[in-house]
Amino acid sequence: MARIMKKVPILFPIILFAALVFCGCEGSEPREKVDDTVKELSGQKNVERMKQMKKDINVIQDQQEDRQKQLEESADK
């Protein structure tokens, strides 16, 4: 028990500093870079890109269908 009590004055500031560093970077630019890197490495960014591409393709297909309908209507007249 005495050994632990001797180390407390040394460990407490280190633990406090580490907690402040990790909490302090929340919302900051370095934190965003870390989050971005983690997303890139985990493949989440690729999944997000694929979902966006699917949405874009659906929008384009809808636009093409609308144009086709307009062409057919104008041809019928």
Buried (B, 14 or more C-beta within 10 A) or exposed (E): EEEEEEEEEEEEEEEEEEEEEEEEBEEEEEEEEEEEEEBEEEEEBEEEEEEEEEEEEEEEEEEEEEEEEEEEEEEEE
